[in-house]
């Protein structure tokens, strides 16, 4: 089994087919979307393929160490993940092909008007071992 991260993006990915921002959805549309995600995760729990998943709140900041005795520095000139990443799901599947199959299914979660979003999801494998350095 191999673990994969499926990332849902607010922006930065190609536009989805049903490209209506969630802040323009009705409460019923949001509920249907969340229910789809929960049902999807529950089904994968039964097959042993679900590891974890979360939606992310819009708050957040970049933070870095700024030296001994100095407070951490927040924010910066870069795009913040709070503006980019909406949520994630970790799956543990037999193959990359299965990870892509599940991402395609998850991409069809309903959005505005109850129609599937067909959003782009980023699928990334977990690093199985540290990279080897050869000289």
Backbone as CSV, one residue per row, in Angstrom:
resi,resn,N_x,N_y,N_z,CA_x,CA_y,CA_z,C_x,C_y,C_z
1,UNK,0.856,-1.179,0.000,0.000,0.000,0.000,0.902,1.243,0.000
2,UNK,0.432,2.278,-0.648,1.161,3.542,-0.714,0.214,4.670,-0.333
3,UNK,0.730,5.625,0.399,-0.093,6.755,0.830,0.028,7.894,-0.163
4,UNK,-1.126,8.532,-0.397,-1.202,9.682,-1.289,-1.977,10.792,-0.596
5,UNK,-1.585,12.011,-0.886,-2.277,13.199,-0.413,-3.079,13.759,-1.575
6,UNK,-4.367,13.961,-1.351,-5.203,14.620,-2.356,-5.525,16.006,-1.808
7,UNK,-5.069,17.039,-2.518,-5.276,18.420,-2.088,-6.388,19.077,-2.881
8,UNK,-7.297,19.728,-2.150,-8.340,20.544,-2.767,-7.858,21.995,-2.699
9,UNK,-7.855,22.656,-3.820,-7.343,24.025,-3.889,-8.473,25.039,-4.022
10,UNK,-8.287,26.200,-3.375,-9.191,27.335,-3.604,-8.888,27.947,-4.970
11,UNK,-7.599,28.118,-5.219,-7.156,28.642,-6.512,-5.756,28.159,-6.780
12,UNK,-5.291,28.367,-7.977,-3.970,27.888,-8.345,-4.043,26.685,-9.262
13,UNK,-5.149,25.977,-9.225,-5.361,24.840,-10.126,-6.151,25.333,-11.332
14,UNK,-6.182,24.556,-12.398,-7.051,24.951,-13.519,-8.500,25.076,-13.044
15,UNK,-9.256,25.922,-13.691,-10.653,26.146,-13.297,-11.445,24.852,-13.418
16,UNK,-12.354,24.654,-12.473,-13.225,23.483,-12.520,-14.346,23.723,-13.527
17,UNK,-15.070,22.672,-13.852,-16.183,22.797,-14.803,-17.288,23.654,-14.202
18,UNK,-17.676,23.361,-12.961,-18.694,24.137,-12.252,-17.930,25.100,-11.347
19,UNK,-17.461,26.192,-11.923,-16.498,27.091,-11.286,-17.159,28.246,-10.543
20,UNK,-18.078,27.923,-9.641,-18.726,28.939,-8.816,-18.084,28.864,-7.437
21,UNK,-17.470,29.949,-6.945,-16.820,29.916,-5.638,-17.790,29.510,-4.531
22,UNK,-17.290,28.758,-3.560,-18.133,28.239,-2.488,-18.834,29.338,-1.700
23,UNK,-18.221,30.527,-1.610,-18.874,31.599,-0.860,-20.131,32.121,-1.569
24,UNK,-20.390,31.610,-2.779,-21.609,31.965,-3.513,-22.627,30.829,-3.526
25,UNK,-22.336,29.730,-2.841,-23.254,28.600,-2.771,-24.303,28.839,-1.696
26,UNK,-25.418,28.179,-1.839,-26.454,28.223,-0.803,-26.038,27.296,0.340
27,UNK,-26.628,27.469,1.512,-26.331,26.547,2.614,-26.637,25.090,2.251
28,UNK,-27.668,24.866,1.467,-28.024,23.510,1.054,-26.952,22.919,0.132
29,UNK,-26.400,23.744,-0.760,-25.341,23.286,-1.662,-24.081,22.938,-0.879
30,UNK,-23.753,23.750,0.117,-22.590,23.466,0.960,-22.811,22.167,1.725
31,UNK,-24.010,21.994,2.282,-24.323,20.764,3.021,-24.205,19.540,2.123
32,UNK,-24.700,19.627,0.895,-24.622,18.501,-0.041,-23.167,18.183,-0.377
33,UNK,-22.356,19.206,-0.538,-20.936,19.014,-0.835,-20.240,18.303,0.337
34,UNK,-20.456,18.794,1.536,-19.840,18.200,2.724,-20.326,16.761,2.916
35,UNK,-21.599,16.518,2.684,-22.129,15.159,2.822,-21.473,14.215,1.822
36,UNK,-21.265,14.672,0.596,-20.589,13.862,-0.423,-19.194,13.481,0.061
37,UNK,-18.479,14.465,0.595,-17.118,14.227,1.085,-17.142,13.223,2.240
38,UNK,-18.076,13.388,3.166,-18.186,12.476,4.302,-18.547,11.059,3.853
39,UNK,-19.465,10.951,2.909,-19.862,9.640,2.387,-18.684,8.969,1.671
40,UNK,-17.938,9.746,0.918,-16.760,9.237,0.211,-15.752,8.683,1.218
41,UNK,-15.463,9.462,2.263,-14.508,9.029,3.290,-15.015,7.781,4.006
42,UNK,-16.302,7.719,4.317,-16.872,6.558,5.013,-16.733,5.296,4.167
43,UNK,-16.955,5.439,2.876,-16.812,4.290,1.977,-15.363,3.805,1.942
44,UNK,-14.414,4.738,1.919,-13.002,4.362,1.902,-12.549,3.801,3.253
45,UNK,-13.197,4.224,4.340,-12.888,3.625,5.640,-13.220,2.137,5.622
46,UNK,-14.339,1.777,4.999,-14.762,0.377,4.932,-13.784,-0.479,4.125
47,UNK,-13.131,0.105,3.121,-12.175,-0.653,2.298,-10.760,-0.573,2.856
48,UNK,-10.567,0.236,3.913,-9.243,0.395,4.503,-8.359,1.376,3.754
49,UNK,-8.938,2.151,2.837,-8.137,3.072,2.021,-8.098,4.499,2.583
50,UNK,-8.960,4.812,3.530,-9.004,6.161,4.094,-8.054,6.254,5.270
51,UNK,-7.222,7.291,5.299,-6.325,7.534,6.421,-6.827,8.718,7.224
52,UNK,-7.032,9.866,6.569,-7.491,11.070,7.261,-7.859,12.118,6.219
53,UNK,-8.593,13.099,6.629,-8.943,14.209,5.757,-9.540,15.331,6.578
54,UNK,-9.338,16.546,6.128,-9.864,17.711,6.834,-10.115,18.839,5.847
55,UNK,-11.147,19.608,6.141,-11.320,20.891,5.464,-10.533,21.900,6.301
56,UNK,-10.014,22.916,5.673,-9.222,23.908,6.382,-9.989,25.210,6.520
57,UNK,-9.861,25.845,7.684,-10.461,27.156,7.915,-9.690,28.203,7.111
58,UNK,-10.328,29.309,6.766,-9.644,30.318,5.953,-8.545,31.084,6.696
59,UNK,-8.522,31.049,8.046,-7.477,31.766,8.777,-6.159,31.012,8.668
60,UNK,-5.077,31.740,8.902,-3.758,31.115,8.894,-2.695,32.143,8.560
61,UNK,-1.455,31.789,8.760,-0.348,32.707,8.478,0.921,31.917,8.235
62,UNK,1.843,32.499,7.489,3.199,31.969,7.378,3.915,32.330,8.669
63,UNK,4.735,31.438,9.174,5.504,31.709,10.382,6.925,31.196,10.164
64,UNK,7.904,31.952,10.643,9.287,31.478,10.572,10.052,31.940,11.805
65,UNK,11.084,31.208,12.129,11.998,31.542,13.218,12.819,32.743,12.784
66,UNK,12.987,33.731,13.683,13.730,34.936,13.306,14.934,35.184,14.211
67,UNK,15.406,34.139,14.867,16.616,34.277,15.668,16.342,34.176,17.156
68,UNK,17.390,33.810,17.885,17.305,33.617,19.324,16.767,34.864,20.016
69,UNK,15.761,34.683,20.859,15.200,35.785,21.638,14.290,36.715,20.866
70,UNK,14.060,36.433,19.593,13.188,37.296,18.781,11.884,36.564,18.530
71,UNK,10.781,37.294,18.436,9.502,36.629,18.185,9.441,36.073,16.767
72,UNK,8.647,35.043,16.561,8.492,34.529,15.197,7.952,35.608,14.266
73,UNK,8.359,35.533,13.020,7.886,36.460,11.992,6.695,35.797,11.308
74,UNK,5.649,36.563,11.048,4.491,36.009,10.348,4.274,36.721,9.024
75,UNK,3.661,35.987,8.112,3.334,36.450,6.760,4.576,36.783,5.957
76,UNK,4.354,37.141,4.715,5.476,37.408,3.836,4.983,37.731,2.444
77,UNK,5.899,37.791,1.491,5.530,38.184,0.133,5.013,37.027,-0.720
78,UNK,4.720,35.874,-0.095,4.311,34.699,-0.863,2.824,34.439,-0.721
79,UNK,2.271,33.720,-1.672,0.873,33.304,-1.563,0.744,32.430,-0.327
80,UNK,-0.292,32.653,0.447,-0.487,31.882,1.666,-1.337,30.658,1.388
81,UNK,-1.028,29.576,2.065,-1.805,28.356,1.843,-3.264,28.558,2.203
82,UNK,-3.567,29.485,3.133,-4.969,29.729,3.473,-5.727,30.261,2.259
83,UNK,-5.025,30.859,1.316,-5.650,31.343,0.089,-5.656,30.291,-1.007
84,UNK,-4.899,29.225,-0.817,-4.731,28.238,-1.877,-5.362,26.886,-1.577
85,UNK,-5.177,26.383,-0.357,-5.596,25.016,-0.052,-6.885,25.018,0.759
86,UNK,-7.894,24.336,0.232,-9.198,24.261,0.888,-9.286,23.081,1.842
87,UNK,-8.591,22.020,1.549,-8.645,20.836,2.386,-7.826,19.719,1.783
88,UNK,-7.797,18.579,2.479,-6.970,17.472,2.026,-7.556,16.167,2.508
89,UNK,-7.129,15.109,1.842,-7.490,13.763,2.237,-6.275,12.884,1.985
90,UNK,-5.983,12.025,2.949,-4.896,11.067,2.795,-5.515,9.698,2.577
91,UNK,-5.032,9.026,1.557,-5.514,7.683,1.247,-4.327,6.726,1.248
92,UNK,-4.599,5.468,1.469,-3.576,4.425,1.455,-4.078,3.346,0.506
93,UNK,-3.528,3.322,-0.691,-4.057,2.474,-1.763,-2.960,1.603,-2.370
94,UNK,-3.373,0.651,-3.179,-2.436,-0.305,-3.775,-1.593,0.272,-4.905
95,UNK,-2.073,1.352,-5.552,-1.351,1.841,-6.720,-1.670,3.303,-7.005
96,UNK,-0.808,3.910,-7.797,-1.051,5.269,-8.268,-2.339,5.310,-9.087
97,UNK,-2.569,4.274,-9.872,-3.785,4.203,-10.685,-5.022,4.309,-9.801
98,UNK,-5.034,3.607,-8.657,-6.172,3.667,-7.739,-6.288,5.062,-7.126
99,UNK,-5.173,5.701,-6.801,-5.196,7.057,-6.250,-5.834,8.022,-7.248
100,UNK,-5.478,7.893,-8.506,-6.044,8.754,-9.551,-7.539,8.467,-9.731
101,UNK,-7.907,7.207,-9.688,-9.320,6.825,-9.801,-10.144,7.475,-8.681
102,UNK,-9.643,7.406,-7.447,-10.369,7.989,-6.321,-10.400,9.514,-6.404
103,UNK,-9.307,10.131,-6.816,-9.289,11.590,-6.972,-10.312,12.026,-8.019
104,UNK,-10.428,11.263,-9.106,-11.423,11.583,-10.125,-12.830,11.522,-9.570
105,UNK,-13.086,10.535,-8.728,-14.413,10.415,-8.120,-14.669,11.557,-7.135
106,UNK,-13.661,11.881,-6.329,-13.804,12.969,-5.360,-14.011,14.309,-6.058
107,UNK,-13.437,14.462,-7.222,-13.563,15.697,-7.997,-15.001,15.985,-8.424
108,UNK,-15.838,14.962,-8.376,-17.228,15.114,-8.810,-18.170,15.527,-7.680
109,UNK,-17.631,15.942,-6.539,-18.486,16.408,-5.444,-19.399,17.523,-5.954
110,UNK,-20.641,17.589,-5.478,-21.564,18.608,-5.968,-21.173,20.004,-5.506
111,UNK,-21.529,20.960,-6.333,-21.289,22.361,-6.021,-22.539,23.176,-6.282
112,UNK,-22.378,24.334,-6.861,-23.504,25.225,-7.145,-24.535,24.514,-8.009
113,UNK,-25.782,24.678,-7.659,-26.866,24.071,-8.411,-26.932,22.560,-8.248
114,UNK,-26.150,22.008,-7.316,-26.129,20.568,-7.114,-25.372,19.810,-8.189
115,UNK,-24.766,20.533,-9.116,-24.028,19.897,-10.213,-22.607,19.579,-9.771
116,UNK,-22.030,18.483,-10.281,-20.658,18.146,-9.913,-19.693,19.287,-10.247
117,UNK,-18.724,19.476,-9.361,-17.735,20.536,-9.581,-16.773,20.148,-10.692
118,UNK,-16.355,18.897,-10.709,-15.287,18.434,-11.608,-14.056,19.311,-11.429
119,UNK,-13.685,19.489,-10.125,-12.510,20.303,-9.813,-11.241,19.492,-9.995
120,UNK,-10.146,20.190,-10.200,-8.838,19.560,-10.280,-8.353,19.325,-8.863
121,UNK,-7.881,18.117,-8.572,-7.284,17.797,-7.279,-5.820,17.451,-7.500
122,UNK,-4.991,17.885,-6.593,-3.573,17.540,-6.672,-3.372,16.206,-5.948
123,UNK,-2.747,15.250,-6.607,-2.461,13.937,-6.023,-0.948,13.810,-5.899
124,UNK,-0.489,13.625,-4.653,0.952,13.527,-4.416,1.249,12.335,-3.530
125,UNK,2.221,11.510,-3.931,2.596,10.384,-3.085,3.394,10.870,-1.881
126,UNK,3.259,10.151,-0.769,4.110,10.407,0.384,5.504,9.890,0.044
127,UNK,6.499,10.540,0.545,7.872,10.096,0.356,8.056,8.832,1.184
128,UNK,8.373,7.737,0.538,8.493,6.448,1.223,9.787,6.344,2.021
129,UNK,10.836,6.989,1.552,12.138,6.974,2.228,12.862,8.260,1.880
130,UNK,13.783,8.679,2.734,14.541,9.888,2.395,15.297,9.693,1.090
131,UNK,15.453,10.762,0.314,16.217,10.625,-0.918,17.662,10.244,-0.613
132,UNK,18.234,9.435,-1.458,19.640,9.051,-1.278,20.522,10.031,-2.021
133,UNK,21.617,10.354,-1.383,22.571,11.289,-1.993,23.763,10.480,-2.463
134,UNK,24.050,10.613,-3.743,25.213,9.923,-4.295,26.211,10.965,-4.769
135,UNK,27.468,10.641,-4.570,28.508,11.598,-4.999,29.298,11.042,-6.143
